[in-house]
Amino acid sequence: MSLSIQQLLENKGITPKSEHLELLKARWEGMQSLRSNLEGIAIDDADIAIRSIPGGDHIDN
């Protein structure tokens, strides 16, 4: 069984305000749904690469 964001925060000694908790719950559920899409996928198929282009964020083709 997965823990709720509130339980995880309480386990770490963090008590967020109720209005923050609602936002955190929505974001947590979104992250959990994205994570569930990766269950069972070979790790090589789930790689993400970030490319650093020194000198700017433009690309000349």
CHARMM-style PDB file with segment names, atoms N, HN, CA, C and O in Angstrom:
ATOM      1  N   MET     1       0.846  -1.170   0.000  1.00  0.00      PROA
ATOM      2  CA  MET     1       0.000   0.000   0.000  1.00  0.00      PROA
ATOM      3  C   MET     1       0.897   1.240   0.000  1.00  0.00      PROA
ATOM      4  O   MET     1       1.867   1.309   0.754  1.00  0.00      PROA
ATOM      5  N   SER     2       0.572   2.206  -0.839  1.00  0.00      PROA
ATOM      6  HN  SER     2      -0.216   2.150  -1.452  1.00  0.00      PROA
ATOM      7  CA  SER     2       1.378   3.416  -0.888  1.00  0.00      PROA
ATOM      8  C   SER     2       0.876   4.410   0.157  1.00  0.00      PROA
ATOM      9  O   SER     2      -0.312   4.461   0.476  1.00  0.00      PROA
ATOM     10  N   LEU     3       1.804   5.187   0.674  1.00  0.00      PROA
ATOM     11  HN  LEU     3       2.769   5.145   0.416  1.00  0.00      PROA
ATOM     12  CA  LEU     3       1.470   6.188   1.676  1.00  0.00      PROA
ATOM     13  C   LEU     3       0.965   7.457   1.005  1.00  0.00      PROA
ATOM     14  O   LEU     3       1.338   7.761  -0.128  1.00  0.00      PROA
ATOM     15  N   SER     4       0.118   8.192   1.709  1.00  0.00      PROA
ATOM     16  HN  SER     4      -0.184   7.945   2.630  1.00  0.00      PROA
ATOM     17  CA  SER     4      -0.330   9.484   1.191  1.00  0.00      PROA
ATOM     18  C   SER     4       0.768  10.506   1.446  1.00  0.00      PROA
ATOM     19  O   SER     4       1.663  10.277   2.259  1.00  0.00      PROA
ATOM     20  N   ILE     5       0.694  11.626   0.752  1.00  0.00      PROA
ATOM     21  HN  ILE     5      -0.034  11.811   0.092  1.00  0.00      PROA
ATOM     22  CA  ILE     5       1.691  12.676   0.946  1.00  0.00      PROA
ATOM     23  C   ILE     5       1.641  13.184   2.382  1.00  0.00      PROA
ATOM     24  O   ILE     5       2.677  13.526   2.952  1.00  0.00      PROA
ATOM     25  N   GLN     6       0.459  13.235   2.967  1.00  0.00      PROA
ATOM     26  HN  GLN     6      -0.382  12.957   2.503  1.00  0.00      PROA
ATOM     27  CA  GLN     6       0.331  13.697   4.352  1.00  0.00      PROA
ATOM     28  C   GLN     6       1.059  12.748   5.301  1.00  0.00      PROA
ATOM     29  O   GLN     6       1.756  13.197   6.211  1.00  0.00      PROA
ATOM     30  N   GLN     7       0.905  11.441   5.096  1.00  0.00      PROA
ATOM     31  HN  GLN     7       0.340  11.075   4.357  1.00  0.00      PROA
ATOM     32  CA  GLN     7       1.586  10.460   5.943  1.00  0.00      PROA
ATOM     33  C   GLN     7       3.096  10.553   5.779  1.00  0.00      PROA
ATOM     34  O   GLN     7       3.835  10.472   6.760  1.00  0.00      PROA
ATOM     35  N   LEU     8       3.556  10.722   4.547  1.00  0.00      PROA
ATOM     36  HN  LEU     8       2.956  10.788   3.750  1.00  0.00      PROA
ATOM     37  CA  LEU     8       4.993  10.831   4.315  1.00  0.00      PROA
ATOM     38  C   LEU     8       5.573  12.060   5.002  1.00  0.00      PROA
ATOM     39  O   LEU     8       6.638  11.990   5.615  1.00  0.00      PROA
ATOM     40  N   LEU     9       4.874  13.181   4.898  1.00  0.00      PROA
ATOM     41  HN  LEU     9       4.008  13.238   4.400  1.00  0.00      PROA
ATOM     42  CA  LEU     9       5.353  14.403   5.540  1.00  0.00      PROA
ATOM     43  C   LEU     9       5.325  14.284   7.059  1.00  0.00      PROA
ATOM     44  O   LEU     9       6.262  14.717   7.730  1.00  0.00      PROA
ATOM     45  N   GLU    10       4.271  13.706   7.602  1.00  0.00      PROA
ATOM     46  HN  GLU    10       3.510  13.354   7.057  1.00  0.00      PROA
ATOM     47  CA  GLU    10       4.181  13.531   9.054  1.00  0.00      PROA
ATOM     48  C   GLU    10       5.288  12.618   9.566  1.00  0.00      PROA
ATOM     49  O   GLU    10       5.817  12.841  10.654  1.00  0.00      PROA
ATOM     50  N   ASN    11       5.644  11.592   8.795  1.00  0.00      PROA
ATOM     51  HN  ASN    11       5.214  11.410   7.910  1.00  0.00      PROA
ATOM     52  CA  ASN    11       6.743  10.702   9.182  1.00  0.00      PROA
ATOM     53  C   ASN    11       8.068  11.447   9.256  1.00  0.00      PROA
ATOM     54  O   ASN    11       8.971  11.042   9.988  1.00  0.00      PROA
ATOM     55  N   LYS    12       8.185  12.536   8.498  1.00  0.00      PROA
ATOM     56  HN  LYS    12       7.451  12.865   7.904  1.00  0.00      PROA
ATOM     57  CA  LYS    12       9.406  13.345   8.500  1.00  0.00      PROA
ATOM     58  C   LYS    12       9.305  14.529   9.461  1.00  0.00      PROA
ATOM     59  O   LYS    12      10.221  15.348   9.534  1.00  0.00      PROA
ATOM     60  N   GLY    13       8.199  14.624  10.197  1.00  0.00      PROA
ATOM     61  HN  GLY    13       7.454  13.959  10.138  1.00  0.00      PROA
ATOM     62  CA  GLY    13       8.028  15.698  11.159  1.00  0.00      PROA
ATOM     63  C   GLY    13       7.605  17.020  10.536  1.00  0.00      PROA
ATOM     64  O   GLY    13       7.805  18.076  11.135  1.00  0.00      PROA
ATOM     65  N   ILE    14       7.022  16.975   9.340  1.00  0.00      PROA
ATOM     66  HN  ILE    14       6.859  16.117   8.853  1.00  0.00      PROA
ATOM     67  CA  ILE    14       6.593  18.182   8.632  1.00  0.00      PROA
ATOM     68  C   ILE    14       5.074  18.259   8.678  1.00  0.00      PROA
ATOM     69  O   ILE    14       4.383  17.300   8.334  1.00  0.00      PROA
ATOM     70  N   THR    15       4.564  19.404   9.106  1.00  0.00      PROA
ATOM     71  HN  THR    15       5.125  20.183   9.385  1.00  0.00      PROA
ATOM     72  CA  THR    15       3.117  19.608   9.157  1.00  0.00      PROA
ATOM     73  C   THR    15       2.761  20.793   8.268  1.00  0.00      PROA
ATOM     74  O   THR    15       2.867  21.939   8.703  1.00  0.00      PROA
ATOM     75  N   PRO    16       2.338  20.538   7.027  1.00  0.00      PROA
ATOM     76  CA  PRO    16       2.000  21.645   6.123  1.00  0.00      PROA
ATOM     77  C   PRO    16       0.639  22.250   6.463  1.00  0.00      PROA
ATOM     78  O   PRO    16      -0.203  21.607   7.089  1.00  0.00      PROA
ATOM     79  N   LYS    17       0.442  23.495   6.040  1.00  0.00      PROA
ATOM     80  HN  LYS    17       1.127  24.017   5.532  1.00  0.00      PROA
ATOM     81  CA  LYS    17      -0.859  24.146   6.203  1.00  0.00      PROA
ATOM     82  C   LYS    17      -1.879  23.408   5.346  1.00  0.00      PROA
ATOM     83  O   LYS    17      -1.521  22.774   4.353  1.00  0.00      PROA
ATOM     84  N   SER    18      -3.140  23.491   5.727  1.00  0.00      PROA
ATOM     85  HN  SER    18      -3.431  24.007   6.534  1.00  0.00      PROA
ATOM     86  CA  SER    18      -4.184  22.742   5.017  1.00  0.00      PROA
ATOM     87  C   SER    18      -4.293  23.164   3.556  1.00  0.00      PROA
ATOM     88  O   SER    18      -4.511  22.316   2.690  1.00  0.00      PROA
ATOM     89  N   GLU    19      -4.144  24.474   3.259  1.00  0.00      PROA
ATOM     90  HN  GLU    19      -3.967  25.163   3.962  1.00  0.00      PROA
ATOM     91  CA  GLU    19      -4.227  24.904   1.858  1.00  0.00      PROA
ATOM     92  C   GLU    19      -3.032  24.393   1.045  1.00  0.00      PROA
ATOM     93  O   GLU    19      -3.165  24.122  -0.148  1.00  0.00      PROA
ATOM     94  N   HSD    20      -1.877  24.264   1.684  1.00  0.00      PROA
ATOM     95  HN  HSD    20      -1.769  24.485   2.653  1.00  0.00      PROA
ATOM     96  CA  HSD    20      -0.717  23.698   0.997  1.00  0.00      PROA
ATOM     97  C   HSD    20      -0.891  22.197   0.804  1.00  0.00      PROA
ATOM     98  O   HSD    20      -0.451  21.638  -0.200  1.00  0.00      PROA
ATOM     99  N   LEU    21      -1.528  21.555   1.762  1.00  0.00      PROA
ATOM    100  HN  LEU    21      -1.885  22.009   2.578  1.00  0.00      PROA
ATOM    101  CA  LEU    21      -1.720  20.111   1.687  1.00  0.00      PROA
ATOM    102  C   LEU    21      -2.579  19.726   0.493  1.00  0.00      PROA
ATOM    103  O   LEU    21      -2.318  18.708  -0.148  1.00  0.00      PROA
ATOM    104  N   GLU    22      -3.592  20.515   0.186  1.00  0.00      PROA
ATOM    105  HN  GLU    22      -3.803  21.342   0.708  1.00  0.00      PROA
ATOM    106  CA  GLU    22      -4.435  20.228  -0.979  1.00  0.00      PROA
ATOM    107  C   GLU    22      -3.623  20.295  -2.268  1.00  0.00      PROA
ATOM    108  O   GLU    22      -3.768  19.437  -3.139  1.00  0.00      PROA
ATOM    109  N   LEU    23      -2.773  21.304  -2.393  1.00  0.00      PROA
ATOM    110  HN  LEU    23      -2.655  22.001  -1.686  1.00  0.00      PROA
ATOM    111  CA  LEU    23      -1.916  21.429  -3.574  1.00  0.00      PROA
ATOM    112  C   LEU    23      -0.924  20.270  -3.641  1.00  0.00      PROA
ATOM    113  O   LEU    23      -0.702  19.694  -4.706  1.00  0.00      PROA
ATOM    114  N   LEU    24      -0.334  19.934  -2.502  1.00  0.00      PROA
ATOM    115  HN  LEU    24      -0.514  20.402  -1.636  1.00  0.00      PROA
ATOM    116  CA  LEU    24       0.618  18.827  -2.462  1.00  0.00      PROA
ATOM    117  C   LEU    24      -0.049  17.504  -2.816  1.00  0.00      PROA
ATOM    118  O   LEU    24       0.546  16.675  -3.504  1.00  0.00      PROA
ATOM    119  N   LYS    25      -1.277  17.300  -2.352  1.00  0.00      PROA
ATOM    120  HN  LYS    25      -1.761  17.973  -1.793  1.00  0.00      PROA
ATOM    121  CA  LYS    25      -2.007  16.067  -2.676  1.00  0.00      PROA
ATOM    122  C   LYS    25      -2.218  15.943  -4.178  1.00  0.00      PROA
ATOM    123  O   LYS    25      -2.027  14.870  -4.751  1.00  0.00      PROA
ATOM    124  N   ALA    26      -2.612  17.043  -4.815  1.00  0.00      PROA
ATOM    125  HN  ALA    26      -2.767  17.914  -4.350  1.00  0.00      PROA
ATOM    126  CA  ALA    26      -2.847  17.010  -6.262  1.00  0.00      PROA
ATOM    127  C   ALA    26      -1.554  16.704  -7.008  1.00  0.00      PROA
ATOM    128  O   ALA    26      -1.545  15.893  -7.935  1.00  0.00      PROA
ATOM    129  N   ARG    27      -0.475  17.344  -6.608  1.00  0.00      PROA
ATOM    130  HN  ARG    27      -0.482  18.002  -5.856  1.00  0.00      PROA
ATOM    131  CA  ARG    27       0.817  17.090  -7.271  1.00  0.00      PROA
ATOM    132  C   ARG    27       1.310  15.673  -7.007  1.00  0.00      PROA
ATOM    133  O   ARG    27       1.853  15.024  -7.902  1.00  0.00      PROA
ATOM    134  N   TRP    28       1.123  15.193  -5.779  1.00  0.00      PROA
ATOM    135  HN  TRP    28       0.682  15.720  -5.053  1.00  0.00      PROA
ATOM    136  CA  TRP    28       1.551  13.843  -5.419  1.00  0.00      PROA
ATOM    137  C   TRP    28       0.809  12.797  -6.248  1.00  0.00      PROA
ATOM    138  O   TRP    28       1.415  11.853  -6.754  1.00  0.00      PROA
ATOM    139  N   GLU    29      -0.505  12.972  -6.383  1.00  0.00      PROA
ATOM    140  HN  GLU    29      -0.997  13.739  -5.972  1.00  0.00      PROA
ATOM    141  CA  GLU    29      -1.295  12.030  -7.178  1.00  0.00      PROA
ATOM    142  C   GLU    29      -0.858  12.055  -8.638  1.00  0.00      PROA
ATOM    143  O   GLU    29      -0.825  11.013  -9.293  1.00  0.00      PROA
ATOM    144  N   GLY    30      -0.523  13.234  -9.151  1.00  0.00      PROA
ATOM    145  HN  GLY    30      -0.551  14.081  -8.619  1.00  0.00      PROA
ATOM    146  CA  GLY    30      -0.024  13.335 -10.519  1.00  0.00      PROA
ATOM    147  C   GLY    30       1.292  12.599 -10.695  1.00  0.00      PROA
ATOM    148  O   GLY    30       1.488  11.894 -11.684  1.00  0.00      PROA
ATOM    149  N   MET    31       2.197  12.764  -9.731  1.00  0.00      PROA
ATOM    150  HN  MET    31       2.038  13.337  -8.927  1.00  0.00      PROA
ATOM    151  CA  MET    31       3.487  12.067  -9.807  1.00  0.00      PROA
ATOM    152  C   MET    31       3.307  10.561  -9.699  1.00  0.00      PROA
ATOM    153  O   MET    31       3.983   9.799 -10.390  1.00  0.00      PROA
ATOM    154  N   GLN    32       2.394  10.132  -8.832  1.00  0.00      PROA
ATOM    155  HN  GLN    32       1.845  10.751  -8.270  1.00  0.00      PROA
ATOM    156  CA  GLN    32       2.151   8.702  -8.683  1.00  0.00      PROA
ATOM    157  C   GLN    32       1.571   8.101  -9.959  1.00  0.00      PROA
ATOM    158  O   GLN    32       1.911   6.974 -10.320  1.00  0.00      PROA
ATOM    159  N   SER    33       0.703   8.837 -10.644  1.00  0.00      PROA
ATOM    160  HN  SER    33       0.427   9.752 -10.351  1.00  0.00      PROA
ATOM    161  CA  SER    33       0.139   8.309 -11.890  1.00  0.00      PROA
ATOM    162  C   SER    33       1.210   8.228 -12.973  1.00  0.00      PROA
ATOM    163  O   SER    33       1.215   7.286 -13.766  1.00  0.00      PROA
ATOM    164  N   LEU    34       2.116   9.204 -13.014  1.00  0.00      PROA
ATOM    165  HN  LEU    34       2.112   9.968 -12.370  1.00  0.00      PROA
ATOM    166  CA  LEU    34       3.219   9.131 -13.978  1.00  0.00      PROA
ATOM    167  C   LEU    34       4.148   7.974 -13.651  1.00  0.00      PROA
ATOM    168  O   LEU    34       4.626   7.279 -14.547  1.00  0.00      PROA
ATOM    169  N   ARG    35       4.400   7.770 -12.368  1.00  0.00      PROA
ATOM    170  HN  ARG    35       4.012   8.335 -11.640  1.00  0.00      PROA
ATOM    171  CA  ARG    35       5.278   6.681 -11.949  1.00  0.00      PROA
ATOM    172  C   ARG    35       4.672   5.329 -12.306  1.00  0.00      PROA
ATOM    173  O   ARG    35       5.393   4.408 -12.691  1.00  0.00      PROA
ATOM    174  N   SER    36       3.351   5.204 -12.181  1.00  0.00      PROA
ATOM    175  HN  SER    36       2.766   5.952 -11.868  1.00  0.00      PROA
ATOM    176  CA  SER    36       2.718   3.917 -12.477  1.00  0.00      PROA
ATOM    177  C   SER    36       2.867   3.560 -13.949  1.00  0.00      PROA
ATOM    178  O   SER    36       2.831   2.381 -14.302  1.00  0.00      PROA
ATOM    179  N   ASN    37       3.033   4.555 -14.813  1.00  0.00      PROA
ATOM    180  HN  ASN    37       3.062   5.513 -14.527  1.00  0.00      PROA
ATOM    181  CA  ASN    37       3.248   4.286 -16.232  1.00  0.00      PROA
ATOM    182  C   ASN    37       4.612   3.666 -16.487  1.00  0.00      PROA
ATOM    183  O   ASN    37       4.828   3.076 -17.546  1.00  0.00      PROA
ATOM    184  N   LEU    38       5.540   3.787 -15.536  1.00  0.00      PROA
ATOM    185  HN  LEU    38       5.364   4.267 -14.676  1.00  0.00      PROA
ATOM    186  CA  LEU    38       6.887   3.253 -15.713  1.00  0.00      PROA
ATOM    187  C   LEU    38       7.062   1.864 -15.117  1.00  0.00      PROA
ATOM    188  O   LEU    38       8.098   1.232 -15.323  1.00  0.00      PROA
ATOM    189  N   GLU    39       6.071   1.381 -14.384  1.00  0.00      PROA
ATOM    190  HN  GLU    39       5.229   1.895 -14.216  1.00  0.00      PROA
ATOM    191  CA  GLU    39       6.175   0.054 -13.789  1.00  0.00      PROA
ATOM    192  C   GLU    39       6.269  -0.997 -14.893  1.00  0.00      PROA
ATOM    193  O   GLU    39       5.444  -1.027 -15.806  1.00  0.00      PROA
ATOM    194  N   GLY    40       7.269  -1.847 -14.801  1.00  0.00      PROA
ATOM    195  HN  GLY    40       7.939  -1.822 -14.059  1.00  0.00      PROA
ATOM    196  CA  GLY    40       7.414  -2.931 -15.757  1.00  0.00      PROA
ATOM    197  C   GLY    40       8.152  -2.567 -17.033  1.00  0.00      PROA
ATOM    198  O   GLY    40       8.359  -3.427 -17.890  1.00  0.00      PROA
ATOM    199  N   ILE    41       8.553  -1.311 -17.178  1.00  0.00      PROA
ATOM    200  HN  ILE    41       8.385  -0.612 -16.483  1.00  0.00      PROA
ATOM    201  CA  ILE    41       9.289  -0.893 -18.376  1.00  0.00      PROA
ATOM    202  C   ILE    41      10.774  -1.149 -18.141  1.00  0.00      PROA
ATOM    203  O   ILE    41      11.294  -0.882 -17.058  1.00  0.00      PROA
ATOM    204  N   ALA    42      11.443  -1.663 -19.152  1.00  0.00      PROA
ATOM    205  HN  ALA    42      11.020  -1.880 -20.032  1.00  0.00      PROA
ATOM    206  CA  ALA    42      12.889  -1.859 -19.056  1.00  0.00      PROA
ATOM    207  C   ALA    42      13.543  -0.496 -18.865  1.00  0.00      PROA
ATOM    208  O   ALA    42      13.205   0.460 -19.562  1.00  0.00      PROA
ATOM    209  N   ILE    43      14.475  -0.406 -17.929  1.00  0.00      PROA
ATOM    210  HN  ILE    43      14.750  -1.183 -17.363  1.00  0.00      PROA
ATOM    211  CA  ILE    43      15.077   0.880 -17.586  1.00  0.00      PROA
ATOM    212  C   ILE    43      15.746   1.537 -18.797  1.00  0.00      PROA
ATOM    213  O   ILE    43      15.778   2.764 -18.888  1.00  0.00      PROA
ATOM    214  N   ASP    44      16.275   0.747 -19.718  1.00  0.00      PROA
ATOM    215  HN  ASP    44      16.249  -0.250 -19.644  1.00  0.00      PROA
ATOM    216  CA  ASP    44      16.898   1.320 -20.914  1.00  0.00      PROA
ATOM    217  C   ASP    44      15.884   2.047 -21.784  1.00  0.00      PROA
ATOM    218  O   ASP    44      16.243   2.964 -22.523  1.00  0.00      PROA
ATOM    219  N   ASP    45      14.625   1.648 -21.704  1.00  0.00      PROA
ATOM    220  HN  ASP    45      14.333   0.903 -21.104  1.00  0.00      PROA
ATOM    221  CA  ASP    45      13.584   2.299 -22.490  1.00  0.00      PROA
ATOM    222  C   ASP    45      13.064   3.565 -21.829  1.00  0.00      PROA
ATOM    223  O   ASP    45      12.324   4.321 -22.458  1.00  0.00      PROA
ATOM    224  N   ALA    46      13.429   3.817 -20.583  1.00  0.00      PROA
ATOM    225  HN  ALA    46      14.030   3.204 -20.071  1.00  0.00      PROA
ATOM    226  CA  ALA    46      12.901   4.959 -19.843  1.00  0.00      PROA
ATOM    227  C   ALA    46      13.954   6.037 -19.614  1.00  0.00      PROA
ATOM    228  O   ALA    46      13.765   6.911 -18.768  1.00  0.00      PROA
ATOM    229  N   ASP    47      15.056   5.988 -20.352  1.00  0.00      PROA
ATOM    230  HN  ASP    47      15.209   5.278 -21.040  1.00  0.00      PROA
ATOM    231  CA  ASP    47      16.120   6.976 -20.184  1.00  0.00      PROA
ATOM    232  C   ASP    47      15.681   8.352 -20.667  1.00  0.00      PROA
ATOM    233  O   ASP    47      14.941   8.485 -21.641  1.00  0.00      PROA
ATOM    234  N   ILE    48      16.152   9.355 -19.968  1.00  0.00      PROA
ATOM    235  HN  ILE    48      16.754   9.247 -19.177  1.00  0.00      PROA
ATOM    236  CA  ILE    48      15.934  10.742 -20.357  1.00  0.00      PROA
ATOM    237  C   ILE    48      17.310  11.392 -20.423  1.00  0.00      PROA
ATOM    238  O   ILE    48      18.130  11.207 -19.524  1.00  0.00      PROA
ATOM    239  N   ALA    49      17.560  12.138 -21.463  1.00  0.00      PROA
ATOM    240  HN  ALA    49      16.894  12.289 -22.193  1.00  0.00      PROA
ATOM    241  CA  ALA    49      18.855  12.799 -21.609  1.00  0.00      PROA
ATOM    242  C   ALA    49      18.664  14.306 -21.605  1.00  0.00      PROA
ATOM    243  O   ALA    49      17.698  14.828 -22.159  1.00  0.00      PROA
ATOM    244  N   ILE    50      19.600  14.990 -20.971  1.00  0.00      PROA
ATOM    245  HN  ILE    50      20.385  14.565 -20.521  1.00  0.00      PROA
ATOM    246  CA  ILE    50      19.632  16.448 -20.987  1.00  0.00      PROA
ATOM    247  C   ILE    50      20.921  16.842 -21.679  1.00  0.00      PROA
ATOM    248  O   ILE    50      21.998  16.350 -21.342  1.00  0.00      PROA
ATOM    249  N   ARG    51      20.803  17.717 -22.631  1.00  0.00      PROA
ATOM    250  HN  ARG    51      19.928  18.117 -22.904  1.00  0.00      PROA
ATOM    251  CA  ARG    51      21.965  18.121 -23.407  1.00  0.00      PROA
ATOM    252  C   ARG    51      22.334  19.546 -23.041  1.00  0.00      PROA
ATOM    253  O   ARG    51      21.491  20.442 -23.092  1.00  0.00      PROA
ATOM    254  N   SER    52      23.576  19.758 -22.675  1.00  0.00      PROA
ATOM    255  HN  SER    52      24.261  19.030 -22.634  1.00  0.00      PROA
ATOM    256  CA  SER    52      24.073  21.087 -22.344  1.00  0.00      PROA
ATOM    257  C   SER    52      24.753  21.672 -23.578  1.00  0.00      PROA
ATOM    258  O   SER    52      25.648  21.059 -24.159  1.00  0.00      PROA
ATOM    259  N   ILE    53      24.313  22.865 -23.966  1.00  0.00      PROA
ATOM    260  HN  ILE    53      23.585  23.362 -23.493  1.00  0.00      PROA
ATOM    261  CA  ILE    53      24.913  23.545 -25.112  1.00  0.00      PROA
ATOM    262  C   ILE    53      25.616  24.788 -24.582  1.00  0.00      PROA
ATOM    263  O   ILE    53      24.961  25.792 -24.302  1.00  0.00      PROA
ATOM    264  N   PRO    54      26.954  24.736 -24.439  1.00  0.00      PROA
ATOM    265  CA  PRO    54      27.689  25.880 -23.911  1.00  0.00      PROA
ATOM    266  C   PRO    54      27.503  27.115 -24.793  1.00  0.00      PROA
ATOM    267  O   PRO    54      27.463  27.016 -26.020  1.00  0.00      PROA
ATOM    268  N   GLY    55      27.391  28.259 -24.160  1.00  0.00      PROA
ATOM    269  HN  GLY    55      27.423  28.340 -23.163  1.00  0.00      PROA
ATOM    270  CA  GLY    55      27.306  29.506 -24.910  1.00  0.00      PROA
ATOM    271  C   GLY    55      25.895  29.932 -25.250  1.00  0.00      PROA
ATOM    272  O   GLY    55      25.716  30.956 -25.910  1.00  0.00      PROA
ATOM    273  N   GLY    56      24.908  29.208 -24.838  1.00  0.00      PROA
ATOM    274  HN  GLY    56      25.053  28.377 -24.302  1.00  0.00      PROA
ATOM    275  CA  GLY    56      23.544  29.630 -25.125  1.00  0.00      PROA
ATOM    276  C   GLY    56      22.610  28.460 -25.295  1.00  0.00      PROA
ATOM    277  O   GLY    56      23.022  27.300 -25.267  1.00  0.00      PROA
ATOM    278  N   ASP    57      21.366  28.777 -25.470  1.00  0.00      PROA
ATOM    279  HN  ASP    57      21.031  29.719 -25.493  1.00  0.00      PROA
ATOM    280  CA  ASP    57      20.355  27.734 -25.616  1.00  0.00      PROA
ATOM    281  C   ASP    57      19.808  27.681 -27.035  1.00  0.00      PROA
ATOM    282  O   ASP    57      18.657  27.298 -27.244  1.00  0.00      PROA
ATOM    283  N   HSD    58      20.620  28.061 -28.003  1.00  0.00      PROA
ATOM    284  HN  HSD    58      21.555  28.372 -27.833  1.00  0.00      PROA
ATOM    285  CA  HSD    58      20.207  28.013 -29.405  1.00  0.00      PROA
ATOM    286  C   HSD    58      20.932  26.877 -30.123  1.00  0.00      PROA
ATOM    287  O   HSD    58      21.990  26.426 -29.684  1.00  0.00      PROA
ATOM    288  N   ILE    59      20.365  26.436 -31.198  1.00  0.00      PROA
ATOM    289  HN  ILE    59      19.505  26.803 -31.554  1.00  0.00      PROA
ATOM    290  CA  ILE    59      20.960  25.363 -31.995  1.00  0.00      PROA
ATOM    291  C   ILE    59      21.016  25.834 -33.438  1.00  0.00      PROA
ATOM    292  O   ILE    59      20.000  26.228 -34.011  1.00  0.00      PROA
ATOM    293  N   ASP    60      22.199  25.791 -34.017  1.00  0.00      PROA
ATOM    294  HN  ASP    60      23.024  25.471 -33.551  1.00  0.00      PROA
ATOM    295  CA  ASP    60      22.364  26.132 -35.436  1.00  0.00      PROA
ATOM    296  C   ASP    60      22.426  24.845 -36.232  1.00  0.00      PROA
ATOM    297  O   ASP    60      23.279  23.995 -35.975  1.00  0.00      PROA
ATOM    298  N   ASN    61      21.541  24.693 -37.184  1.00  0.00      PROA
ATOM    299  HN  ASN    61      20.848  25.382 -37.392  1.00  0.00      PROA
ATOM    300  CA  ASN    61      21.528  23.483 -38.013  1.00  0.00      PROA
ATOM    301  C   ASN    61      22.206  23.729 -39.324  1.00  0.00      PROA
ATOM    302  OT1 ASN    61      22.292  22.824 -40.154  1.00  0.00      PROA
TER     303      ASN     61
END
